[in-house]
Every structure is written in C-alpha cells, then in structure tokens.
Amino acid sequence: MIEKSKIENLISDVLVEKGIFIVTLNISTNNRITLLIDSQEGVKINDCAAISRVIENGMDRNSDDFELEVSSPGIDSPLKVIQQYKKNLGKEIEVTNKDGSKVKGILLDFDDEKFSVEEKRTIKEKNKKKKQIVVEKLSFTYDEVSKVKTVLKF
C-alpha cells in the first residue's frame, strides 16, 4: 500500500508554491488515492491538474499500481481543517452538534481547540408585543460538533 507520507512529500513544494493546503488525503487498500485540496482564494482546475501531474511523475506505475483523484471540496462540503475556518472567517456557517441540534451564525474566530459563532435569534418576550433580536456569542470545541459547513446565499 502507498504511504500518505510519500504523497505528501511529492507535493509539498507545489502546495507551498501555490498556497494550497490538503483538506483530506485518503489511500485505500487497493491504492486509490483521493486528495482534496483548497486555498484561501479557491482552487482552479489547473491547480488540481498540476498536483495530479506531480504525483503521476513521482510514482512508479510498475511498482505502485494506483488510481488518482485530485479535486477541491464542494461548495457544501463540511469544514475539516483549520485553514478552512480561516478561509470562512466572517461568513455564515451552520454548526451541527453531536446531538443533532443546529446553530447558524457568523464565524467570529477560531484557534486550534475551538471556534466561536455569533448567532442572531428573534425572540418574543412575555407580556410584550414586539419581538426582539438577541445576539449571542457561542463557542464550540471541534470535538463537540459533528459537522460545520458554510451557508449558501443566493
């Protein structure tokens, strides 16, 4: 089986050169390599092709028969690495907790252990006719959420 470190070493220079980061790198037992890449500015098809060529040229098909797929995460894919949180800072995200509850809000900040979201909710107070907007800052550790994705706006 092909080692992840071999692929990471092959593409490390081109990743740095293009400002690209790895979202996921999976290698199945039958050597199917699936690489998801992203960058702060987004990924173009030429970036995927360039990285694919580097891998193809750095591998020996005689000793390592493999299948290769290099792509970027879809627009509705969950955030998986910290660089994606940086890319989406200030944007609206949807957080799904492990209990299934969901929170929508603006991604305010993040670090290696947690991230914060500003949630705006409309509530109706007792004995009042008008609804009020309540703004609350919520913090989550990466371990307590099952999925975080950006909210699409049209």
N, C-alpha and C positions, 0 to 999 in steps of 0.2 A: 504494500500500500504506500502511496505517495505521502510524505510528511508535509504538514502545513508549513513548517519552518522553511522547507525547500522553496515553496511557492512564495512565501513572504520575503525570503532573501532575493529571489529572482526579480521581484517587482519593487523592492524598497526604493531604489533610485528614481524610477519613473513616478512613483507615488509622491515623493518629495518634490520632484521637478514640476509636477502638475498640480500640487496642492490637494491631492486626493487622499482619502482615508478609506480603510476597509471597514465595512459595516458587518459583513459576515464572510467567512471562508469555510466552506464545508467540503470535505473529501469523503466520498462514500467508499465502502469496502471494494467496490469494483472500479475505483479510480475515476469517478465522476466528480469533477472539480466545479463547484458553484461558488462564484465570487461576486459579492455585491459591493460596489464602491460608491462613494459620494464625495462631495466637496462643498465648501461654503457657497460657491457660485453655481452649483449644479454640475451634472456630468453630461458630456456630449457623447454622441455615438463614436466619434473619433477617439475619445479617451478610452472607451471600452475596447475598441479595436487595437489601439496601441498597447494596452496592457495584455490583451489576448496574444498579440504577436510576440511580446517579450516572453510570455510563458511558453508559447509554442516553440520559439527558438532556443529556449533554455532547457527544454526537456528532450530526452532521447526516446523517441517512439518505439525503438527496438526493445528497450528495457522496461519502459513505462507506457503501456497502452492506456490512454486516458481519453475522457470526453471532457470538454471545457465549455463553460458558460460564464461570461463576464457581463454584468449588467448593473444598472442602478436600481435602488429600491423604488417601488411605485409610489405615486403621489399619496396614496392612502396607506402605505406601509407603516407599521409601528416604528417608533424611535428605539434604536437598540444600543447605540454607543453615544458617549458623552459629546462627541463632536456634532452629532445631530441635534442635541439640545442647544449647543452654541448657535448652530445654523438657524434654529427656530426661536431664538430669544426674541421676546416681544410679540410673538404670534399667538393666535388662539390654538389651544390644544385641548384634547379630550383625554382625561385620565380615567382608566377603568381599574378600580380597586379589585383585589383578590376576591372580595365578597360580591362582586358584580355591580356595585354601585358606580355611578359615573359622575364626573365633575368636569365642567367646561370652564376655561378661563385663559387668561393671558400668561404665558410663561415669563416669569419675572427674573428668576435667577436659578443657578444650579451650581453644584460642586461635585466632588467625587462620590458623595454619600447620599445627597438629597437634592430636590428641586422644589421651587415654590411657584404657585399659581395664584393669580388674582381672580377671584370668582365674583361676578355680579349677579345678585338674585333680586327678584321683586317679591316683596312680602306685604301682606296686609296685616296691620296691627289691629288688636282688639279695640273696639269702640271708635275706630276711625274709618272714614270712607275711602280715603286715598291710599293707594299702595305706595310703598317706599322702596327705593333701591338700596340694597345693602351690599357693600363691598367688603370682602373678606380675603385675607391672605392665608392660603393653605400650604402647608409643607408636606412633602411625601418623601419617604426613602424609596430607593429603586426596588428594594425587596418587597415593599408592601403593595406594589401595583402590578397588575398582570399585563397591562398594555397602555401605551401612551402614543397618541397619533395626532397629527395636525388636523385642524378642522378646515375643510374645504369651503371657500366662499366664492360664490359666482356673482 
